[in-house]
Amino acid sequence: MIITVALVIIMCIVFLLVYVFVRTIDKRKWLTFLVSIILTPVLYFYIVYPMINIFSNYHHQKYFSSDLWIDKPALRYELSDDMIASEILIGQSKTEVESLLGKPEWLSWDDSKKAHDANRWNYGLGIEPGAFNTDKECVEIVFQNDTTITVTLYKEEIKFDAKE
């Protein structure tokens, strides 16, 4: 476990809350302090820390790797930030993008043509962990003259029971 400023602050807050609560039960300071010292880590690691992980939207970031992208599609959201920030796809041809990311999962719909646009490739990034996450993340790659010009992230609602 890495000791950070946030960890120390939260542990102090938990300690103070436990101390105030135990003090209402017993007025002996040494016993109140001892019980608070013992209960603080237990309460933190079994109540506070799990709640932080459930309700926070934090996830690990990884450097982009074509092998990881293809082998583990559910974890693509961890690779996407580095892929976009490093602009690794900008200026690449369709064949180069396909060799890095694989075949496009779907093409965007063009209302003016009433057909799929072969210059707008989409890939699913998976579902970011979190308690209130109702969207899946996707990336759209736009080509112009067979060259990547933009890579954008967007969110799409998760449909569990799609009715046709």
C-alpha positions as CSV (number, residue, x, y, z in Angstrom):
1,M,0.0,0.0,0.0
2,I,1.3,3.4,-0.9
3,I,0.8,6.1,1.7
4,T,-0.5,9.3,0.1
5,V,-1.7,12.6,1.4
6,A,-5.3,11.6,0.6
7,L,-4.9,8.3,2.5
8,V,-3.6,10.2,5.6
9,I,-6.3,12.8,5.5
10,I,-9.1,10.2,5.1
11,M,-7.6,8.0,7.9
12,C,-7.5,11.1,10.2
13,I,-11.1,11.9,9.4
14,V,-12.1,8.3,10.1
15,F,-10.1,8.3,13.4
16,L,-11.7,11.5,14.5
17,L,-15.2,10.1,13.8
18,V,-14.5,6.9,15.6
19,Y,-12.9,8.7,18.5
20,V,-16.0,11.0,18.8
21,F,-18.3,8.0,18.6
22,V,-16.4,5.9,21.1
23,R,-16.1,8.9,23.5
24,T,-19.9,9.0,23.8
25,I,-19.9,5.4,25.0
26,D,-17.0,5.6,27.5
27,K,-15.4,8.7,29.1
28,R,-12.0,7.1,29.8
29,K,-9.5,8.8,27.4
30,W,-7.0,6.0,27.3
31,L,-9.6,3.4,26.5
32,T,-11.3,5.7,23.9
33,F,-7.9,6.3,22.2
34,L,-7.0,2.6,22.2
35,V,-10.3,1.5,20.7
36,S,-10.1,4.3,18.1
37,I,-6.6,3.3,17.1
38,I,-7.7,-0.3,16.7
39,L,-11.0,0.4,14.9
40,T,-9.8,3.0,12.5
41,P,-7.9,0.7,10.1
42,V,-10.7,-1.9,10.3
43,L,-13.4,0.6,9.4
44,Y,-11.3,2.2,6.8
45,F,-10.4,-1.0,4.9
46,Y,-13.7,-2.7,5.3
47,I,-16.1,0.2,4.9
48,V,-14.6,3.5,3.6
49,Y,-12.1,2.1,1.1
50,P,-14.6,-0.3,-0.6
51,M,-17.1,2.6,-0.8
52,I,-14.5,4.9,-2.4
53,N,-13.7,2.2,-5.0
54,I,-17.4,1.5,-5.8
55,F,-18.4,5.1,-6.3
56,S,-15.3,6.6,-7.8
57,N,-14.6,6.4,-11.5
58,Y,-10.9,5.8,-11.3
59,H,-9.2,3.2,-13.6
60,H,-5.6,2.4,-14.5
61,Q,-4.0,3.9,-17.6
62,K,-1.8,1.9,-19.8
63,Y,0.5,2.7,-22.7
64,F,-1.0,1.8,-26.0
65,S,-0.1,-1.6,-27.3
66,S,-1.6,-3.2,-30.4
67,D,-1.4,-6.7,-28.9
68,L,-3.3,-5.7,-25.8
69,W,-5.9,-3.8,-27.9
70,I,-6.6,-6.9,-30.0
71,D,-6.3,-9.6,-27.2
72,K,-8.2,-7.8,-24.5
73,P,-11.0,-5.7,-26.0
74,A,-12.8,-5.3,-22.6
75,L,-9.8,-3.3,-21.3
76,R,-9.4,-0.9,-24.3
77,Y,-10.6,2.0,-22.2
78,E,-7.3,1.8,-20.3
79,L,-5.3,2.1,-23.6
80,S,-7.5,4.8,-25.3
81,D,-6.2,7.9,-23.5
82,D,-2.6,7.2,-24.4
83,M,-3.6,6.3,-28.0
84,I,-5.3,9.6,-28.4
85,A,-2.8,11.8,-26.5
86,S,0.2,10.3,-28.4
87,E,-1.7,10.8,-31.8
88,I,-0.3,7.5,-32.9
89,L,-3.1,7.0,-35.4
90,I,-3.1,10.5,-36.9
91,G,-1.6,10.4,-40.5
92,Q,-1.9,6.6,-40.7
93,S,-3.5,4.9,-43.6
94,K,-6.5,2.6,-43.3
95,T,-4.3,-0.5,-43.7
96,E,-1.9,0.7,-41.0
97,V,-4.8,1.4,-38.6
98,E,-6.3,-2.0,-39.4
99,S,-2.9,-3.7,-38.6
100,L,-2.8,-1.9,-35.3
101,L,-6.4,-2.1,-34.2
102,G,-7.9,-4.9,-36.3
103,K,-10.9,-4.7,-38.5
104,P,-13.4,-2.0,-37.5
105,E,-16.2,-3.2,-35.4
106,W,-18.8,-1.0,-37.1
107,L,-19.0,1.9,-39.5
108,S,-20.8,5.2,-38.7
109,W,-24.1,5.9,-40.4
110,D,-24.2,8.8,-42.8
111,D,-27.8,10.2,-43.0
112,S,-27.1,12.1,-46.2
113,K,-26.1,9.0,-48.0
114,K,-28.5,6.7,-46.1
115,A,-25.6,4.2,-45.8
116,H,-22.6,3.4,-43.7
117,D,-19.6,5.6,-44.1
118,A,-16.5,3.6,-44.9
119,N,-14.4,6.6,-43.8
120,R,-15.7,6.5,-40.2
121,W,-14.5,3.4,-38.2
122,N,-15.7,2.6,-34.7
123,Y,-14.3,0.4,-32.0
124,G,-15.9,-0.4,-28.6
125,L,-13.6,0.4,-25.6
126,G,-15.5,-1.6,-23.0
127,I,-17.2,-0.5,-19.8
128,E,-15.4,1.7,-17.3
129,P,-15.7,0.3,-13.8
130,G,-18.0,2.3,-11.5
131,A,-21.2,2.0,-9.6
132,F,-23.3,4.4,-11.7
133,N,-21.8,3.8,-15.1
134,T,-24.5,3.4,-17.6
135,D,-22.5,4.1,-20.8
136,K,-19.9,2.2,-22.7
137,E,-17.1,4.1,-24.3
138,C,-16.3,4.0,-28.0
139,V,-13.8,5.5,-30.3
140,E,-14.4,6.9,-33.8
141,I,-11.6,7.2,-36.3
142,V,-12.3,9.5,-39.3
143,F,-10.4,9.1,-42.5
144,Q,-10.0,11.6,-45.4
145,N,-8.2,10.5,-48.6
146,D,-7.3,7.2,-46.9
147,T,-5.5,9.0,-44.0
148,T,-6.6,9.4,-40.4
149,I,-7.5,12.9,-39.5
150,T,-9.3,12.6,-36.2
151,V,-9.7,10.1,-33.4
152,T,-12.5,10.9,-30.9
153,L,-14.0,9.3,-27.9
154,Y,-17.8,9.1,-27.3
155,K,-20.2,7.4,-25.0
156,E,-23.0,5.1,-25.9
157,E,-25.8,3.8,-23.8
158,I,-25.5,0.2,-22.8
159,K,-28.4,-1.9,-24.2
160,F,-28.7,-5.3,-22.4
161,D,-31.9,-6.6,-24.0
162,A,-31.9,-5.1,-27.4
163,K,-35.4,-5.5,-29.0
164,E,-35.6,-5.6,-32.7
